[in-house]
Every structure is written in C-alpha cells, then in structure tokens.
Amino acid sequence: MSWETELYVVRLKMPEDKRYSKSLKLEDIEKHLERGATGKSYESYIKPGILYFTGDLNTLAKELGVDRIVSKGLYIMGIYGGGKEEEEKYAGLVLLEHSIDDFTFKFKLYNTRDLLVVPIESLDKYGIKVYKMIYVGEINPFRINKYLDIILSEQGKDSLKRFLEEAIKLNERDISVETRDKVRKLVNELQQPAEVKPLDTDKYYVIYRCDRVFTASACKPVDNTIVYSNTAYVECRDESVAYYYAAVLNYLAYTVVSTGRAFVRHQYARPLLATYIAGLSWNSVDAITRKKIVALSRKLHEKSPSREYADQKVALKKIARLRKFKEIVETLNSKVDRESLEEALNVVSGKGVKK
C-alpha cells in the first residue's frame, strides 16, 4: 500500500507595514499564516525535479507510456566529409549512388566523382552494410524529408577503415588521384560506434532535433534505419502514441517561439520532461482529446511539405498557418494548466525574450 503526503502552501497574510517590525514575535506571525491545500501530493510535486536531476529516462518513459527514450543518436564523423579549402576536402560516408549484384558492390562516396567497385565478399569480410540514416538536417515539423544512404561496419570503425583502404587499392588504376586522396583523408577522420543497432521495424518512433528547436516527426522505420547524433527519439509500440507525441513536441516548440523565448542549446530529453510537467503525457489527457490530436497529427504528416527552411523557427511559423496545426494548438491550450505550462517551458527555454 502506498501513502502520499498532501501538499500545502503557507502564505503570510499580514499588512505590509507590520511585516518588518523588530518587535514582532513568532507567535504574532503565526496568527497571520494561512494554509491552503494545493490539490497535489508532495511526491507528485517533486517527481519532475527528481526526473530532471537524476536523468532517469526509464522512469520518464514509464510516465509517458512509451517503451524507450534515447536522448542522443549515434555519433558518426565523416558523414559529408569535410575541409574548407579545396586541398583539405575529403570524402563522406554518405553514398551518392550504389548498386549490388551477385559479384560486386559499386558505390560512390559523397564529395567524390568516381565509382568504387569491390567484390561482394568484402561486405561480409568487413561487416559492411548500407544503412538508412535519419539526419538532423532532414527533420522538419511532422516531416522527415529523406533518409541518407550511408556505409558503416557492424564490426566497428577499424573494419570500415580497412574496407575503404581495400577499395582504394582495388580501384587505384581506375580512379582519379583526387578521389583517392579524398577517400584516404576520410579513412583518417571517420568515426563510428562499435555497435550499430538499427531501429526496430516493429515499433513506431518520434524523432526530434535535440539542439535548440526540437521539431519532431513520427515515423515507421524501414530495414537498417539508424539515427544520427544531435537527434533524439522515442520508441513506441503503438502508432497513435507516436503521432500524439510528435504533435505535442511541435506544439511545445511552437509555444516557445510564439512567446518569444530563447531555446536552450542542448535539449536531449528535456522536451519529453517538459511534456510530462505540462500534464500532456498520453495517460494524463482524456481519450477524446488524444484521438483528436492523433487524427490531426496524422493529417499534418501527410500534408507537411518536404522542403528546406532557413531555420526551424521559420518552419514552425509556416506550419502554424495550417488550420490543422491551429486546431492542435487550440485544443492543447484548452487542456494545459497555465502554471504547469510555464514550468514546462522553463525546462526547454530561457525566460529572456529573443525574437
């Protein structure tokens, strides 16, 4: 059996001119104290603070009714290559094109102009796979513009480096010196995790940017889908839950923008904690409201344009013109407690006005 402590607020009801008298005694003050019930338990009041300061994502996931929260995707270096000056530029792991048959794997790396051809056996030898990567720059409100095709090794970065070195050696006579040098520089610079674990194709996900403006989209992953760092995600068993939280996160991000607040630099799991604090977790909202938000979110995922924006604040302002997003904002505004919403916004943004 669990016991919860009722939470009260004590206020001093005393005329201003008498509050700071040196002759005041404790018993005089006690006469003017007014106690009022908050309607909350002490345990529920301190829970958001505990979740925030302990970073307990498992408990937060349970409170939100989702399977898992991952606050940062995979750290990969060398996606689009690098180098500012022409002589410093190097190849990227993103594939401009690729094909595979019974005997060979052909691929062209980003920032190069020549096709590399390797025997099919090399893929198994070095654990090479072509992954579908969700990249932070491709996430807009209610839309993932595209997946990036990228090569990584299941056996870690050293295997990937050996694969690329072998590809250079096998193709040295047929490729330009420029391509050769760019791929060699990539070998020196690339980084990838020791383990590359794709998203579960039986689950649904909410993917959101985890730096500054945390715009979000729901998705059902295809085979070998991975998520890049600077991106966070929520794993859900149910499609409706994913659509719901994508809408809530975009609503909270838009509320930050519309109130002229400044986003904190690194969000990670903050937007999900803000969702909980605002009282917008799946089980905190009535079934009729949930159903409405899910339906509106689904429509927005179908109609949101696939395009680039100057920044995500601009993207949110564009989406805010759509009638269905206006309905989401109006509906959730009618459900949230203003004090709780203010507390939630403090988690993901500064109070200073920055338009």
N, C-alpha and C positions, 0 to 999 in steps of 0.2 A: 504494500500500500504506500502510495507516495503522498507526502504532505507538502503543501505550498504555503509560503508566508505571504499574507496580504500586505500590499504596499500602500503606505500613506504618505501624504505630503503635509508638512507642517509649515504654516505661514504665520508671520508675526503681524498681528492686527493692532497696531499702536500708532497714535498720532506722531507725525514726523518730528514735531518739536519736543517730544518727550523721549525719543528713542536713544538719544546720546547723552543723557544726563549722567553725571558722575555719581549722583545719589541713588541711581537705580540698583535695586537688589534683584536677585534671581527670582524670588517669589513674585516680584512686581511684573517681571517679564512673562512668567508662566501664566499669569492671569490673562494675557493677551495672545496666547498661542492658539491657533485654530488648526485642528486636524481634519483632513479630508481624505476620503478613500479615492484612489486612482482608478480602481477597477482592474488593476493588474496585480499579478503576483511579483514578489521580489525576484523569483527565479526567472520569470519571463522577461523582466526588465533588464537583468544583467546578461542574459543569454547572448544578445547581439555583440556586446562588448567582449565576451569570452570567445565567441567565434572569430571576431576580428583579431584579437591579440594573440590567440593561440594558432590561428591559421588552420583550424580543424576542418578540412574540406569534406571529410567523411560525414561528420555531423551536419554540416551545412547541406550536403547532398540529400541526407535523410530528411531534413527540414523542408527542402524544396520538392521532395518526392521524385528525385532523379537518381539514376544509377551511379553516376560518377561525374566529378568535376576535375578537369585538367586545366590548371591555370596558366600553362605555357606549353606551346607545341615543341617540335623537335628543333634543336639547334643545328643548322646546316650552314656552312660557309662556302661560298663559291657558286651560288645559285645562278647569278647573272654575270659571273666573272668579276672583273674589277680593273682598277687602274685608270687614272685620269688622262695622262698623256698617252699618245698612240703607242709609244715604245714600251709603256708599262702595262698595257691592256692584256688581259688573259681570258681564256675560255670560261664558260659557265657550265654547270651541270644540267641546266635546262636543255631539253632537246628541241632543236628547230624542226627536225624530222627524224623518223626512224622506221625501220621495217625489219621483219624477221621471216625467214623461211626455214626449210629443213636443214640447211647447211650454214647459213650466215646470218649475222646480225649487223645491220647497217644503221649508222646514226651520225647526225651532225650536231655538234655541241653549239650552244649559244655563243655568239661573238666569233664564230669561225665560218669559213666558206667551203670547206672540204668535207666530203663524206668519208667516214672511217668504216672499214669493213673488218669484222673479226669472225672466226669460226664459232658456230653455235655452242661448241663445248666450253668456250671461255666463260659463258654466262654462269654455268654450273660451277666451274672451277673457282671462280671468284665471288660466287653468290650474288651476281648482278641481277637486278630487276628494274623494270621501268615502273615508277610509281606515279600516281596522280596526286599532285600536291596542291593543297589549299593554301594559297599565299596571301599574306595580309593585304597586299595592294589590290587584290581581286574581290575583297569583301565590301559590299555596299549594304545599305538597309534593305533587308528582305531579298537579297540577291548575291549569289556568288557568280561573278562574271564568267569565270572559266577555271578549269584545273590546268596546272602546269605539268607537262611530262618531264620527269627528272630521273636520272640514273643514280642509284645508291647500291651499296652492297649489304646483304644480310650479315656478312662476316666482319663489318666494321670498316673504318677509313683506310687501313693499310691494304686491305684486299681491293678496295676501289682504286687506290693509287697504283697498285700492281697491274690491275686491269687496264688502266689508261696508259701506263708505260708500255704494256704489251701492244696495245692498239697503235701507239706511235711507231713502235718498231716494225710491226707488220705492214704498216701503210706508208713508211718513210719515203719510198720511191714515188708514191702517187699523190702525196700532199705537198702543199707549199711550205716553205720554211716558216712563214708567218703562222700558219695553223699549228705546225709542230711546236713552235716556241710558245704559243698561247696555251696549248694543252699541257706542256711541261710546267708552265707557271701555275696552272690550275692544280697540278699534282702537288706542288709545294704549298699551296694555300688552302686547299679544301679541308673541310671538317664535316664529320657526320657522326651520329650516335653509334655506339657499339651495337645497340639493338634497334632495329627499325620495325615498330609494331603498327600495322595499318589499323584503321578504324574498323569496327565490327559491322559488316554489311547487313546484319540482322537488327541493328539498332538505328535510332534516329538521333540526330545531333543538332545542337545550336552552336554555331561557330561565330565568335565575335573578336573584333580587334581588341588587344589588351594594352595598347598605348593610347592615352588620351581619349579620343572619341570612340566609344565602344559599340559601334554599329554592329548589327547581328543579322544572321540568316540561318534558317533551318535547312537541313539537308539530309538526304539518304545516300550514304556513300556507295560508290562502286568499288570493285575489287582493287586492292592495293592503294587505297586513299590514305594519305598522310597529311598532317597539319604542321605548318611551319611555325617557328618561334615568332614572338610578337602577336601571336594568335592564341586564344583560349577556347575551350569548348566544354559543352555539357552533353553527356551521354544519356539518352532517354530510351525506355522500352517502347513508349507509345508515341506515335506520330503527332497526336494532338498536343501532348505536353511540349514537344519541340516547337511547334507552331506558336503555342501560347507564350513560351519564354522568349522566343525571338521578338514577338510583339512587345512584351514588357520591357526588354532591354532597349529596344529602339525608342519606346515611349520615355524611358528614364533619360536616355541620351538626349532626346529632343527637349525634354524638360530642362535639362542643364543648359542647352543652347538658348531656349526661349526665355529663360530667366536671367540670361546674361552672365552666367557663372563661368569660371575657368576650370577646365578639366585637369585633374591631377595627371602627372606624367605617365606613371605606370599603373594600370588598372588591375591586371591579373584577375583574382576572384572578387574584387571589390564590387563590380556591378551585381553580382549574384547575392552578395551580402546586403547590398542596398535593396535588392528585390525583396529579401526576407524582412528587412527592417521596415520597409514601406507597407508591409502587410499584403504583398502581391504574390506570395507563393501559391502554388497550384491549389493546395488544400485550404488556403485562407480566403479564397474567393468563391462565391456561390456558383453552382453548376450552370445556371443560366448565363451569367457573365462570362464564365470560362468558354462556354460553347460559342458565344457571340465573338469573343476575341479570337478564338481559333479560326472561325469562319472568315473573319476579316483579314487575319494574317495570311491565311491560305490564298485568298484573292490577291493580296498585295505581292506575295511570292510569284504569282502568275503574271502580274502586270508591271512590276517594277522594272524599269529599263536597265539593260546591260550597257553601262557606259562608264567613262572615267569622269571624276569630279575634281575640281581644284583642291578640295579637302572635304572631309566627312561632315563638317558643319553645313557646307553648301548642299551636300547630298540629303541631309535631314530636312533642310528648308525646302528642297524640291519635293521630297516625299510628303511633307506637311501640307502641300497644296492638294493632295489626293483626298477625295471625300472619305474613302475607307480608313485612311490613317487618322483623319479628323475624328471619325467615329471612335476609333481606338482611344484617342486622347480624351475625348469627352466621356467615354464610358469609364476609363480608369480614373480620371479626375473625380468622377462622382463616387468612386469606391474608396479612395485613399483618405486617410486621416491626414490633414494638412501638417500637423506637428510631426507625424511619423515620416511623411514625405520629405519634410525639411531635414530631418535627421538622416534619412537615406541619401539625400543629395549631398550632404556634408561628407559622406564616405567617398564619393566619386568626383567631387569638385570642391574648389576653394570658394569661400564666400565672396572674395573680391570680384567685382564686376569686370568682365572682359568681353567686349562685343567684337 
